[in-house]
């Protein structure tokens, strides 16, 4: 019987029924969470450095790709459209 009654009670109500758990969640201060996150980064400096390198490589690639990107302009429209279709659809 216990199983069925538990299934029938919605989640929110169940959370209210367990005040200790809710309080624990609310009490955990955000600064502590931030510190814990920082610790994890410090603990894993190699992975973080690798990620930084990867990120820089990708940003460089993106920059190279975006600079020669074609721009479609028409009339007095100040917008640089990315494709001819968009420029055609533009009402400016
Ligand atoms: Zn336009």
PDB file of the backbone (N, CA, C, O) and the ligand in Angstrom, with CONECT records:
HET     ZN  A 101       1
ATOM      1  N   UNK A   1       0.835  -1.203   0.000  1.00  0.00           N
ATOM      2  CA  UNK A   1       0.000   0.000   0.000  1.00  0.00           C
ATOM      3  C   UNK A   1       0.870   1.254   0.000  1.00  0.00           C
ATOM      4  O   UNK A   1       0.554   2.250  -0.650  1.00  0.00           O
ATOM      5  N   UNK A   2       1.942   1.183   0.723  1.00  0.00           N
ATOM      6  CA  UNK A   2       2.823   2.363   0.840  1.00  0.00           C
ATOM      7  C   UNK A   2       3.343   2.803  -0.512  1.00  0.00           C
ATOM      8  O   UNK A   2       3.414   3.998  -0.801  1.00  0.00           O
ATOM      9  N   UNK A   3       3.698   1.858  -1.322  1.00  0.00           N
ATOM     10  CA  UNK A   3       4.216   2.192  -2.654  1.00  0.00           C
ATOM     11  C   UNK A   3       3.188   2.970  -3.456  1.00  0.00           C
ATOM     12  O   UNK A   3       3.511   3.980  -4.082  1.00  0.00           O
ATOM     13  N   UNK A   4       1.972   2.506  -3.437  1.00  0.00           N
ATOM     14  CA  UNK A   4       0.936   3.138  -4.256  1.00  0.00           C
ATOM     15  C   UNK A   4       0.630   4.546  -3.766  1.00  0.00           C
ATOM     16  O   UNK A   4       0.469   5.464  -4.570  1.00  0.00           O
ATOM     17  N   UNK A   5       0.552   4.717  -2.478  1.00  0.00           N
ATOM     18  CA  UNK A   5       0.229   6.057  -1.960  1.00  0.00           C
ATOM     19  C   UNK A   5       1.349   7.018  -2.332  1.00  0.00           C
ATOM     20  O   UNK A   5       1.086   8.175  -2.660  1.00  0.00           O
ATOM     21  N   UNK A   6       2.595   6.554  -2.285  1.00  0.00           N
ATOM     22  CA  UNK A   6       3.713   7.427  -2.622  1.00  0.00           C
ATOM     23  C   UNK A   6       3.638   7.830  -4.098  1.00  0.00           C
ATOM     24  O   UNK A   6       3.929   8.971  -4.458  1.00  0.00           O
ATOM     25  N   UNK A   7       3.249   6.888  -4.933  1.00  0.00           N
ATOM     26  CA  UNK A   7       3.155   7.171  -6.368  1.00  0.00           C
ATOM     27  C   UNK A   7       2.076   8.209  -6.644  1.00  0.00           C
ATOM     28  O   UNK A   7       2.211   9.032  -7.550  1.00  0.00           O
ATOM     29  N   UNK A   8       1.020   8.166  -5.869  1.00  0.00           N
ATOM     30  CA  UNK A   8      -0.119   9.042  -6.119  1.00  0.00           C
ATOM     31  C   UNK A   8       0.155  10.483  -5.702  1.00  0.00           C
ATOM     32  O   UNK A   8      -0.495  11.402  -6.202  1.00  0.00           O
ATOM     33  N   UNK A   9       1.094  10.692  -4.804  1.00  0.00           N
ATOM     34  CA  UNK A   9       1.350  12.056  -4.340  1.00  0.00           C
ATOM     35  C   UNK A   9       2.260  12.764  -5.345  1.00  0.00           C
ATOM     36  O   UNK A   9       3.309  12.230  -5.705  1.00  0.00           O
ATOM     37  N   UNK A  10       1.874  13.952  -5.801  1.00  0.00           N
ATOM     38  CA  UNK A  10       2.733  14.688  -6.740  1.00  0.00           C
ATOM     39  C   UNK A  10       4.058  15.097  -6.125  1.00  0.00           C
ATOM     40  O   UNK A  10       4.204  15.159  -4.904  1.00  0.00           O
ATOM     41  N   UNK A  11       5.016  15.373  -6.990  1.00  0.00           N
ATOM     42  CA  UNK A  11       6.378  15.644  -6.527  1.00  0.00           C
ATOM     43  C   UNK A  11       6.458  16.832  -5.583  1.00  0.00           C
ATOM     44  O   UNK A  11       7.112  16.771  -4.542  1.00  0.00           O
ATOM     45  N   UNK A  12       5.789  17.907  -5.954  1.00  0.00           N
ATOM     46  CA  UNK A  12       5.872  19.122  -5.150  1.00  0.00           C
ATOM     47  C   UNK A  12       5.419  18.849  -3.731  1.00  0.00           C
ATOM     48  O   UNK A  12       6.055  19.255  -2.759  1.00  0.00           O
ATOM     49  N   UNK A  13       4.295  18.147  -3.643  1.00  0.00           N
ATOM     50  CA  UNK A  13       3.738  17.863  -2.326  1.00  0.00           C
ATOM     51  C   UNK A  13       4.716  17.009  -1.544  1.00  0.00           C
ATOM     52  O   UNK A  13       4.895  17.199  -0.341  1.00  0.00           O
ATOM     53  N   UNK A  14       5.349  16.067  -2.230  1.00  0.00           N
ATOM     54  CA  UNK A  14       6.303  15.201  -1.541  1.00  0.00           C
ATOM     55  C   UNK A  14       7.471  16.020  -0.999  1.00  0.00           C
ATOM     56  O   UNK A  14       7.959  15.758   0.100  1.00  0.00           O
ATOM     57  N   UNK A  15       7.911  16.996  -1.757  1.00  0.00           N
ATOM     58  CA  UNK A  15       9.037  17.816  -1.304  1.00  0.00           C
ATOM     59  C   UNK A  15       8.655  18.573  -0.036  1.00  0.00           C
ATOM     60  O   UNK A  15       9.454  18.725   0.888  1.00  0.00           O
ATOM     61  N   UNK A  16       7.413  19.039  -0.023  1.00  0.00           N
ATOM     62  CA  UNK A  16       6.953  19.738   1.175  1.00  0.00           C
ATOM     63  C   UNK A  16       6.896  18.766   2.329  1.00  0.00           C
ATOM     64  O   UNK A  16       7.149  19.132   3.476  1.00  0.00           O
ATOM     65  N   UNK A  17       6.562  17.526   2.023  1.00  0.00           N
ATOM     66  CA  UNK A  17       6.458  16.521   3.074  1.00  0.00           C
ATOM     67  C   UNK A  17       7.825  16.186   3.655  1.00  0.00           C
ATOM     68  O   UNK A  17       7.911  15.630   4.750  1.00  0.00           O
ATOM     69  N   UNK A  18       8.905  16.521   2.932  1.00  0.00           N
ATOM     70  CA  UNK A  18      10.260  16.281   3.430  1.00  0.00           C
ATOM     71  C   UNK A  18      10.952  17.621   3.694  1.00  0.00           C
ATOM     72  O   UNK A  18      11.777  18.065   2.895  1.00  0.00           O
ATOM     73  N   UNK A  19      10.617  18.257   4.807  1.00  0.00           N
ATOM     74  CA  UNK A  19      11.152  19.601   5.068  1.00  0.00           C
ATOM     75  C   UNK A  19      12.664  19.610   5.258  1.00  0.00           C
ATOM     76  O   UNK A  19      13.320  20.607   4.955  1.00  0.00           O
ATOM     77  N   UNK A  20      13.212  18.532   5.746  1.00  0.00           N
ATOM     78  CA  UNK A  20      14.654  18.506   6.008  1.00  0.00           C
ATOM     79  C   UNK A  20      15.432  18.642   4.708  1.00  0.00           C
ATOM     80  O   UNK A  20      16.406  19.391   4.634  1.00  0.00           O
ATOM     81  N   UNK A  21      15.009  17.930   3.706  1.00  0.00           N
ATOM     82  CA  UNK A  21      15.714  17.973   2.431  1.00  0.00           C
ATOM     83  C   UNK A  21      15.630  19.389   1.818  1.00  0.00           C
ATOM     84  O   UNK A  21      16.619  19.923   1.316  1.00  0.00           O
ATOM     85  N   UNK A  22      14.436  19.972   1.874  1.00  0.00           N
ATOM     86  CA  UNK A  22      14.236  21.308   1.298  1.00  0.00           C
ATOM     87  C   UNK A  22      15.118  22.321   2.004  1.00  0.00           C
ATOM     88  O   UNK A  22      15.731  23.173   1.362  1.00  0.00           O
ATOM     89  N   UNK A  23      15.180  22.230   3.308  1.00  0.00           N
ATOM     90  CA  UNK A  23      15.986  23.168   4.091  1.00  0.00           C
ATOM     91  C   UNK A  23      17.457  23.008   3.723  1.00  0.00           C
ATOM     92  O   UNK A  23      18.170  23.999   3.572  1.00  0.00           O
ATOM     93  N   UNK A  24      17.908  21.782   3.582  1.00  0.00           N
ATOM     94  CA  UNK A  24      19.300  21.522   3.232  1.00  0.00           C
ATOM     95  C   UNK A  24      19.648  22.227   1.921  1.00  0.00           C
ATOM     96  O   UNK A  24      20.711  22.833   1.792  1.00  0.00           O
ATOM     97  N   UNK A  25      18.754  22.140   0.972  1.00  0.00           N
ATOM     98  CA  UNK A  25      18.975  22.747  -0.331  1.00  0.00           C
ATOM     99  C   UNK A  25      19.077  24.271  -0.196  1.00  0.00           C
ATOM    100  O   UNK A  25      19.959  24.903  -0.777  1.00  0.00           O
ATOM    101  N   UNK A  26      18.164  24.840   0.577  1.00  0.00           N
ATOM    102  CA  UNK A  26      18.108  26.292   0.703  1.00  0.00           C
ATOM    103  C   UNK A  26      19.308  26.811   1.479  1.00  0.00           C
ATOM    104  O   UNK A  26      19.800  27.908   1.213  1.00  0.00           O
ATOM    105  N   UNK A  27      19.779  26.023   2.437  1.00  0.00           N
ATOM    106  CA  UNK A  27      20.853  26.489   3.314  1.00  0.00           C
ATOM    107  C   UNK A  27      22.193  26.502   2.587  1.00  0.00           C
ATOM    108  O   UNK A  27      23.034  27.355   2.872  1.00  0.00           O
ATOM    109  N   UNK A  28      22.409  25.578   1.658  1.00  0.00           N
ATOM    110  CA  UNK A  28      23.692  25.544   0.949  1.00  0.00           C
ATOM    111  C   UNK A  28      23.916  26.889   0.279  1.00  0.00           C
ATOM    112  O   UNK A  28      23.223  27.221  -0.682  1.00  0.00           O
ATOM    113  N   UNK A  29      24.868  27.664   0.769  1.00  0.00           N
ATOM    114  CA  UNK A  29      25.055  29.019   0.231  1.00  0.00           C
ATOM    115  C   UNK A  29      25.734  29.008  -1.116  1.00  0.00           C
ATOM    116  O   UNK A  29      26.550  28.137  -1.416  1.00  0.00           O
ATOM    117  N   UNK A  30      25.379  29.999  -1.927  1.00  0.00           N
ATOM    118  CA  UNK A  30      25.921  30.050  -3.280  1.00  0.00           C
ATOM    119  C   UNK A  30      27.442  30.243  -3.311  1.00  0.00           C
ATOM    120  O   UNK A  30      28.112  29.629  -4.141  1.00  0.00           O
ATOM    121  N   UNK A  31      28.000  31.072  -2.436  1.00  0.00           N
ATOM    122  CA  UNK A  31      29.467  31.236  -2.448  1.00  0.00           C
ATOM    123  C   UNK A  31      30.193  29.915  -2.303  1.00  0.00           C
ATOM    124  O   UNK A  31      31.219  29.689  -2.945  1.00  0.00           O
ATOM    125  N   UNK A  32      29.662  29.040  -1.459  1.00  0.00           N
ATOM    126  CA  UNK A  32      30.308  27.741  -1.261  1.00  0.00           C
ATOM    127  C   UNK A  32      30.318  26.971  -2.574  1.00  0.00           C
ATOM    128  O   UNK A  32      31.316  26.351  -2.943  1.00  0.00           O
ATOM    129  N   UNK A  33      29.182  27.022  -3.273  1.00  0.00           N
ATOM    130  CA  UNK A  33      29.106  26.305  -4.547  1.00  0.00           C
ATOM    131  C   UNK A  33      30.144  26.853  -5.521  1.00  0.00           C
ATOM    132  O   UNK A  33      30.809  26.097  -6.229  1.00  0.00           O
ATOM    133  N   UNK A  34      30.273  28.181  -5.544  1.00  0.00           N
ATOM    134  CA  UNK A  34      31.245  28.810  -6.435  1.00  0.00           C
ATOM    135  C   UNK A  34      32.649  28.359  -6.094  1.00  0.00           C
ATOM    136  O   UNK A  34      33.440  28.035  -6.980  1.00  0.00           O
ATOM    137  N   UNK A  35      32.959  28.339  -4.802  1.00  0.00           N
ATOM    138  CA  UNK A  35      34.291  27.933  -4.364  1.00  0.00           C
ATOM    139  C   UNK A  35      34.567  26.507  -4.797  1.00  0.00           C
ATOM    140  O   UNK A  35      35.649  26.189  -5.290  1.00  0.00           O
ATOM    141  N   UNK A  36      33.573  25.655  -4.605  1.00  0.00           N
ATOM    142  CA  UNK A  36      33.757  24.254  -4.985  1.00  0.00           C
ATOM    143  C   UNK A  36      34.055  24.141  -6.470  1.00  0.00           C
ATOM    144  O   UNK A  36      34.891  23.339  -6.887  1.00  0.00           O
ATOM    145  N   UNK A  37      33.367  24.950  -7.262  1.00  0.00           N
ATOM    146  CA  UNK A  37      33.595  24.920  -8.696  1.00  0.00           C
ATOM    147  C   UNK A  37      35.036  25.343  -9.005  1.00  0.00           C
ATOM    148  O   UNK A  37      35.711  24.732  -9.832  1.00  0.00           O
ATOM    149  N   UNK A  38      35.493  26.405  -8.320  1.00  0.00           N
ATOM    150  CA  UNK A  38      36.857  26.879  -8.526  1.00  0.00           C
ATOM    151  C   UNK A  38      37.866  25.827  -8.158  1.00  0.00           C
ATOM    152  O   UNK A  38      38.872  25.655  -8.847  1.00  0.00           O
ATOM    153  N   UNK A  39      37.607  25.118  -7.072  1.00  0.00           N
ATOM    154  CA  UNK A  39      38.521  24.068  -6.636  1.00  0.00           C
ATOM    155  C   UNK A  39      38.650  23.015  -7.710  1.00  0.00           C
ATOM    156  O   UNK A  39      39.748  22.536  -7.995  1.00  0.00           O
ATOM    157  N   UNK A  40      37.545  22.658  -8.299  1.00  0.00           N
ATOM    158  CA  UNK A  40      37.586  21.620  -9.327  1.00  0.00           C
ATOM    159  C   UNK A  40      38.437  22.078 -10.513  1.00  0.00           C
ATOM    160  O   UNK A  40      39.125  21.270 -11.136  1.00  0.00           O
ATOM    161  N   UNK A  41      38.389  23.352 -10.816  1.00  0.00           N
ATOM    162  CA  UNK A  41      39.202  23.866 -11.927  1.00  0.00           C
ATOM    163  C   UNK A  41      40.670  23.818 -11.557  1.00  0.00           C
ATOM    164  O   UNK A  41      41.514  23.461 -12.378  1.00  0.00           O
ATOM    165  N   UNK A  42      40.976  24.181 -10.308  1.00  0.00           N
ATOM    166  CA  UNK A  42      42.367  24.185  -9.862  1.00  0.00           C
ATOM    167  C   UNK A  42      42.907  22.763  -9.819  1.00  0.00           C
ATOM    168  O   UNK A  42      44.065  22.514 -10.154  1.00  0.00           O
ATOM    169  N   UNK A  43      42.065  21.851  -9.409  1.00  0.00           N
ATOM    170  CA  UNK A  43      42.478  20.461  -9.319  1.00  0.00           C
ATOM    171  C   UNK A  43      42.814  19.898 -10.694  1.00  0.00           C
ATOM    172  O   UNK A  43      43.632  18.986 -10.817  1.00  0.00           O
ATOM    173  N   UNK A  44      42.194  20.434 -11.699  1.00  0.00           N
ATOM    174  CA  UNK A  44      42.378  19.896 -13.044  1.00  0.00           C
ATOM    175  C   UNK A  44      42.920  20.984 -13.976  1.00  0.00           C
ATOM    176  O   UNK A  44      42.247  21.390 -14.924  1.00  0.00           O
ATOM    177  N   UNK A  45      44.133  21.449 -13.701  1.00  0.00           N
ATOM    178  CA  UNK A  45      44.668  22.571 -14.501  1.00  0.00           C
ATOM    179  C   UNK A  45      45.026  22.144 -15.913  1.00  0.00           C
ATOM    180  O   UNK A  45      44.925  22.938 -16.849  1.00  0.00           O
ATOM    181  N   UNK A  46      45.440  20.907 -16.072  1.00  0.00           N
ATOM    182  CA  UNK A  46      45.833  20.443 -17.404  1.00  0.00           C
ATOM    183  C   UNK A  46      44.632  20.454 -18.338  1.00  0.00           C
ATOM    184  O   UNK A  46      44.699  20.971 -19.454  1.00  0.00           O
ATOM    185  N   UNK A  47      43.528  19.874 -17.862  1.00  0.00           N
ATOM    186  CA  UNK A  47      42.327  19.847 -18.690  1.00  0.00           C
ATOM    187  C   UNK A  47      41.879  21.246 -19.019  1.00  0.00           C
ATOM    188  O   UNK A  47      41.458  21.526 -20.142  1.00  0.00           O
ATOM    189  N   UNK A  48      41.967  22.121 -18.048  1.00  0.00           N
ATOM    190  CA  UNK A  48      41.534  23.493 -18.268  1.00  0.00           C
ATOM    191  C   UNK A  48      42.419  24.173 -19.312  1.00  0.00           C
ATOM    192  O   UNK A  48      41.927  24.885 -20.188  1.00  0.00           O
ATOM    193  N   UNK A  49      43.720  23.946 -19.211  1.00  0.00           N
ATOM    194  CA  UNK A  49      44.643  24.555 -20.167  1.00  0.00           C
ATOM    195  C   UNK A  49      44.359  24.019 -21.565  1.00  0.00           C
ATOM    196  O   UNK A  49      44.352  24.762 -22.546  1.00  0.00           O
ATOM    197  N   UNK A  50      44.126  22.717 -21.630  1.00  0.00           N
ATOM    198  CA  UNK A  50      43.829  22.122 -22.936  1.00  0.00           C
ATOM    199  C   UNK A  50      42.581  22.756 -23.513  1.00  0.00           C
ATOM    200  O   UNK A  50      42.503  23.035 -24.709  1.00  0.00           O
ATOM    201  N   UNK A  51      41.621  22.977 -22.659  1.00  0.00           N
ATOM    202  CA  UNK A  51      40.381  23.568 -23.120  1.00  0.00           C
ATOM    203  C   UNK A  51      40.637  24.978 -23.625  1.00  0.00           C
ATOM    204  O   UNK A  51      40.078  25.381 -24.646  1.00  0.00           O
ATOM    205  N   UNK A  52      41.480  25.734 -22.919  1.00  0.00           N
ATOM    206  CA  UNK A  52      41.780  27.107 -23.321  1.00  0.00           C
ATOM    207  C   UNK A  52      42.432  27.121 -24.696  1.00  0.00           C
ATOM    208  O   UNK A  52      42.092  27.938 -25.552  1.00  0.00           O
ATOM    209  N   UNK A  53      43.381  26.200 -24.896  1.00  0.00           N
ATOM    210  CA  UNK A  53      44.063  26.120 -26.187  1.00  0.00           C
ATOM    211  C   UNK A  53      43.059  25.810 -27.283  1.00  0.00           C
ATOM    212  O   UNK A  53      43.047  26.438 -28.342  1.00  0.00           O
ATOM    213  N   UNK A  54      42.222  24.831 -27.002  1.00  0.00           N
ATOM    214  CA  UNK A  54      41.220  24.427 -27.978  1.00  0.00           C
ATOM    215  C   UNK A  54      40.328  25.612 -28.336  1.00  0.00           C
ATOM    216  O   UNK A  54      40.021  25.853 -29.504  1.00  0.00           O
ATOM    217  N   UNK A  55      39.927  26.335 -27.314  1.00  0.00           N
ATOM    218  CA  UNK A  55      39.038  27.463 -27.519  1.00  0.00           C
ATOM    219  C   UNK A  55      39.708  28.522 -28.391  1.00  0.00           C
ATOM    220  O   UNK A  55      39.090  29.062 -29.309  1.00  0.00           O
ATOM    221  N   UNK A  56      40.975  28.814 -28.098  1.00  0.00           N
ATOM    222  CA  UNK A  56      41.677  29.845 -28.858  1.00  0.00           C
ATOM    223  C   UNK A  56      41.787  29.425 -30.322  1.00  0.00           C
ATOM    224  O   UNK A  56      41.623  30.239 -31.231  1.00  0.00           O
ATOM    225  N   UNK A  57      42.066  28.151 -30.527  1.00  0.00           N
ATOM    226  CA  UNK A  57      42.184  27.655 -31.903  1.00  0.00           C
ATOM    227  C   UNK A  57      40.867  27.849 -32.633  1.00  0.00           C
ATOM    228  O   UNK A  57      40.830  28.295 -33.779  1.00  0.00           O
ATOM    229  N   UNK A  58      39.796  27.508 -31.948  1.00  0.00           N
ATOM    230  CA  UNK A  58      38.494  27.595 -32.597  1.00  0.00           C
ATOM    231  C   UNK A  58      38.119  29.040 -32.876  1.00  0.00           C
ATOM    232  O   UNK A  58      37.546  29.338 -33.924  1.00  0.00           O
ATOM    233  N   UNK A  59      38.432  29.934 -31.960  1.00  0.00           N
ATOM    234  CA  UNK A  59      38.078  31.338 -32.191  1.00  0.00           C
ATOM    235  C   UNK A  59      38.870  31.873 -33.372  1.00  0.00           C
ATOM    236  O   UNK A  59      38.342  32.643 -34.174  1.00  0.00           O
ATOM    237  N   UNK A  60      40.118  31.478 -33.489  1.00  0.00           N
ATOM    238  CA  UNK A  60      40.934  31.929 -34.617  1.00  0.00           C
ATOM    239  C   UNK A  60      40.318  31.462 -35.924  1.00  0.00           C
ATOM    240  O   UNK A  60      40.208  32.224 -36.884  1.00  0.00           O
ATOM    241  N   UNK A  61      39.920  30.198 -35.944  1.00  0.00           N
ATOM    242  CA  UNK A  61      39.319  29.632 -37.150  1.00  0.00           C
ATOM    243  C   UNK A  61      38.070  30.412 -37.534  1.00  0.00           C
ATOM    244  O   UNK A  61      37.836  30.729 -38.700  1.00  0.00           O
ATOM    245  N   UNK A  62      37.275  30.710 -36.503  1.00  0.00           N
ATOM    246  CA  UNK A  62      36.016  31.392 -36.758  1.00  0.00           C
ATOM    247  C   UNK A  62      36.283  32.780 -37.352  1.00  0.00           C
ATOM    248  O   UNK A  62      35.588  33.225 -38.265  1.00  0.00           O
ATOM    249  N   UNK A  63      37.305  33.451 -36.811  1.00  0.00           N
ATOM    250  CA  UNK A  63      37.631  34.791 -37.286  1.00  0.00           C
ATOM    251  C   UNK A  63      38.038  34.735 -38.760  1.00  0.00           C
ATOM    252  O   UNK A  63      37.602  35.547 -39.576  1.00  0.00           O
ATOM    253  N   UNK A  64      38.876  33.763 -39.071  1.00  0.00           N
ATOM    254  CA  UNK A  64      39.350  33.630 -40.459  1.00  0.00           C
ATOM    255  C   UNK A  64      38.193  33.396 -41.404  1.00  0.00           C
ATOM    256  O   UNK A  64      38.145  33.925 -42.515  1.00  0.00           O
ATOM    257  N   UNK A  65      37.256  32.579 -40.928  1.00  0.00           N
ATOM    258  CA  UNK A  65      36.144  32.220 -41.795  1.00  0.00           C
ATOM    259  C   UNK A  65      35.196  33.411 -41.988  1.00  0.00           C
ATOM    260  O   UNK A  65      34.647  33.607 -43.072  1.00  0.00           O
ATOM    261  N   UNK A  66      35.013  34.197 -40.929  1.00  0.00           N
ATOM    262  CA  UNK A  66      33.996  35.246 -40.993  1.00  0.00           C
ATOM    263  C   UNK A  66      34.463  36.442 -41.806  1.00  0.00           C
ATOM    264  O   UNK A  66      33.640  37.148 -42.388  1.00  0.00           O
ATOM    265  N   UNK A  67      35.766  36.683 -41.857  1.00  0.00           N
ATOM    266  CA  UNK A  67      36.236  37.900 -42.534  1.00  0.00           C
ATOM    267  C   UNK A  67      35.928  37.914 -44.034  1.00  0.00           C
ATOM    268  O   UNK A  67      35.508  38.951 -44.546  1.00  0.00           O
ATOM    269  N   UNK A  68      36.120  36.800 -44.761  1.00  0.00           N
ATOM    270  CA  UNK A  68      35.801  36.854 -46.197  1.00  0.00           C
ATOM    271  C   UNK A  68      34.349  36.498 -46.491  1.00  0.00           C
ATOM    272  O   UNK A  68      33.976  36.285 -47.645  1.00  0.00           O
ATOM    273  N   UNK A  69      33.530  36.433 -45.438  1.00  0.00           N
ATOM    274  CA  UNK A  69      32.131  36.062 -45.648  1.00  0.00           C
ATOM    275  C   UNK A  69      31.461  37.071 -46.562  1.00  0.00           C
ATOM    276  O   UNK A  69      31.630  38.277 -46.382  1.00  0.00           O
ATOM    277  N   UNK A  70      30.711  36.597 -47.530  1.00  0.00           N
ATOM    278  CA  UNK A  70      30.057  37.519 -48.468  1.00  0.00           C
ATOM    279  C   UNK A  70      28.939  38.299 -47.795  1.00  0.00           C
ATOM    280  O   UNK A  70      28.227  37.777 -46.937  1.00  0.00           O
ATOM    281  N   UNK A  71      28.796  39.540 -48.190  1.00  0.00           N
ATOM    282  CA  UNK A  71      27.758  40.396 -47.628  1.00  0.00           C
ATOM    283  C   UNK A  71      26.875  40.882 -48.755  1.00  0.00           C
ATOM    284  O   UNK A  71      27.356  41.390 -49.768  1.00  0.00           O
ATOM    285  N   UNK A  72      25.604  40.723 -48.571  1.00  0.00           N
ATOM    286  CA  UNK A  72      24.652  41.118 -49.606  1.00  0.00           C
ATOM    287  C   UNK A  72      23.972  42.421 -49.194  1.00  0.00           C
ATOM    288  O   UNK A  72      23.309  42.484 -48.159  1.00  0.00           O
ATOM    289  N   UNK A  73      24.137  43.433 -49.993  1.00  0.00           N
ATOM    290  CA  UNK A  73      23.529  44.730 -49.684  1.00  0.00           C
ATOM    291  C   UNK A  73      22.680  45.177 -50.860  1.00  0.00           C
ATOM    292  O   UNK A  73      22.876  44.742 -51.995  1.00  0.00           O
ATOM    293  N   UNK A  74      21.738  46.051 -50.566  1.00  0.00           N
ATOM    294  CA  UNK A  74      20.847  46.521 -51.633  1.00  0.00           C
ATOM    295  C   UNK A  74      20.355  47.921 -51.281  1.00  0.00           C
ATOM    296  O   UNK A  74      20.109  48.236 -50.117  1.00  0.00           O
ATOM    297  N   UNK A  75      20.221  48.729 -52.282  1.00  0.00           N
ATOM    298  CA  UNK A  75      19.654  50.067 -52.122  1.00  0.00           C
ATOM    299  C   UNK A  75      20.278  50.851 -50.989  1.00  0.00           C
ATOM    300  O   UNK A  75      21.501  50.935 -50.872  1.00  0.00           O
ATOM    301  N   UNK A  76      19.422  51.427 -50.149  1.00  0.00           N
ATOM    302  CA  UNK A  76      19.903  52.241 -49.034  1.00  0.00           C
ATOM    303  C   UNK A  76      19.852  51.476 -47.720  1.00  0.00           C
ATOM    304  O   UNK A  76      19.965  52.070 -46.647  1.00  0.00           O
ATOM    305  N   UNK A  77      19.684  50.175 -47.800  1.00  0.00           N
ATOM    306  CA  UNK A  77      19.575  49.360 -46.590  1.00  0.00           C
ATOM    307  C   UNK A  77      20.911  49.339 -45.854  1.00  0.00           C
ATOM    308  O   UNK A  77      21.948  49.030 -46.441  1.00  0.00           O
ATOM    309  N   UNK A  78      20.878  49.665 -44.576  1.00  0.00           N
ATOM    310  CA  UNK A  78      22.137  49.682 -43.819  1.00  0.00           C
ATOM    311  C   UNK A  78      22.564  48.305 -43.328  1.00  0.00           C
ATOM    312  O   UNK A  78      23.652  48.148 -42.774  1.00  0.00           O
ATOM    313  N   UNK A  79      21.709  47.308 -43.532  1.00  0.00           N
ATOM    314  CA  UNK A  79      21.997  45.979 -42.995  1.00  0.00           C
ATOM    315  C   UNK A  79      22.854  45.193 -43.964  1.00  0.00           C
ATOM    316  O   UNK A  79      22.602  45.175 -45.169  1.00  0.00           O
ATOM    317  N   UNK A  80      23.870  44.545 -43.421  1.00  0.00           N
ATOM    318  CA  UNK A  80      24.687  43.646 -44.243  1.00  0.00           C
ATOM    319  C   UNK A  80      24.070  42.263 -44.175  1.00  0.00           C
ATOM    320  O   UNK A  80      24.213  41.552 -43.180  1.00  0.00           O
ATOM    321  N   UNK A  81      23.399  41.897 -45.220  1.00  0.00           N
ATOM    322  CA  UNK A  81      22.713  40.611 -45.217  1.00  0.00           C
ATOM    323  C   UNK A  81      23.695  39.490 -45.513  1.00  0.00           C
ATOM    324  O   UNK A  81      24.663  39.655 -46.255  1.00  0.00           O
ATOM    325  N   UNK A  82      23.407  38.332 -44.900  1.00  0.00           N
ATOM    326  CA  UNK A  82      24.326  37.202 -45.048  1.00  0.00           C
ATOM    327  C   UNK A  82      24.060  36.399 -46.302  1.00  0.00           C
ATOM    328  O   UNK A  82      24.917  35.632 -46.742  1.00  0.00           O
ATOM    329  N   UNK A  83      22.896  36.565 -46.878  1.00  0.00           N
ATOM    330  CA  UNK A  83      22.613  35.813 -48.099  1.00  0.00           C
ATOM    331  C   UNK A  83      21.719  36.643 -49.004  1.00  0.00           C
ATOM    332  O   UNK A  83      21.045  37.570 -48.555  1.00  0.00           O
ATOM    333  N   UNK A  84      21.723  36.297 -50.276  1.00  0.00           N
ATOM    334  CA  UNK A  84      20.925  37.065 -51.228  1.00  0.00           C
ATOM    335  C   UNK A  84      19.431  36.907 -50.936  1.00  0.00           C
ATOM    336  O   UNK A  84      18.638  37.820 -51.166  1.00  0.00           O
ATOM    337  N   UNK A  85      19.062  35.714 -50.418  1.00  0.00           N
ATOM    338  CA  UNK A  85      17.655  35.486 -50.116  1.00  0.00           C
ATOM    339  C   UNK A  85      17.174  36.460 -49.044  1.00  0.00           C
ATOM    340  O   UNK A  85      16.093  37.038 -49.150  1.00  0.00           O
ATOM    341  N   UNK A  86      17.985  36.626 -48.029  1.00  0.00           N
ATOM    342  CA  UNK A  86      17.615  37.530 -46.929  1.00  0.00           C
ATOM    343  C   UNK A  86      17.523  38.953 -47.456  1.00  0.00           C
ATOM    344  O   UNK A  86      16.609  39.695 -47.098  1.00  0.00           O
ATOM    345  N   UNK A  87      18.452  39.326 -48.289  1.00  0.00           N
ATOM    346  CA  UNK A  87      18.444  40.679 -48.854  1.00  0.00           C
ATOM    347  C   UNK A  87      17.191  40.884 -49.703  1.00  0.00           C
ATOM    348  O   UNK A  87      16.607  41.968 -49.695  1.00  0.00           O
ATOM    349  N   UNK A  88      16.773  39.846 -50.437  1.00  0.00           N
ATOM    350  CA  UNK A  88      15.575  39.949 -51.268  1.00  0.00           C
ATOM    351  C   UNK A  88      14.338  40.095 -50.397  1.00  0.00           C
ATOM    352  O   UNK A  88      13.411  40.838 -50.721  1.00  0.00           O
ATOM    353  N   UNK A  89      14.345  39.370 -49.285  1.00  0.00           N
ATOM    354  CA  UNK A  89      13.180  39.400 -48.399  1.00  0.00           C
ATOM    355  C   UNK A  89      13.096  40.710 -47.624  1.00  0.00           C
ATOM    356  O   UNK A  89      12.028  41.089 -47.144  1.00  0.00           O
ATOM    357  N   UNK A  90      14.221  41.393 -47.507  1.00  0.00           N
ATOM    358  CA  UNK A  90      14.293  42.610 -46.698  1.00  0.00           C
ATOM    359  C   UNK A  90      13.361  43.677 -47.258  1.00  0.00           C
ATOM    360  O   UNK A  90      13.256  43.870 -48.469  1.00  0.00           O
ATOM    361  N   UNK A  91      12.686  44.364 -46.333  1.00  0.00           N
ATOM    362  CA  UNK A  91      11.717  45.373 -46.781  1.00  0.00           C
ATOM    363  C   UNK A  91      12.329  46.768 -46.773  1.00  0.00           C
ATOM    364  O   UNK A  91      11.621  47.739 -47.041  1.00  0.00           O
ATOM    365  N   UNK A  92      13.586  46.900 -46.483  1.00  0.00           N
ATOM    366  CA  UNK A  92      14.216  48.235 -46.451  1.00  0.00           C
ATOM    367  C   UNK A  92      14.448  48.753 -47.873  1.00  0.00           C
ATOM    368  O   UNK A  92      14.966  49.856 -48.052  1.00  0.00           O
TER     369      UNK A  92
HETATM  370 ZN    ZN A 101      18.115  44.982 -46.443  1.00  0.00          ZN
END
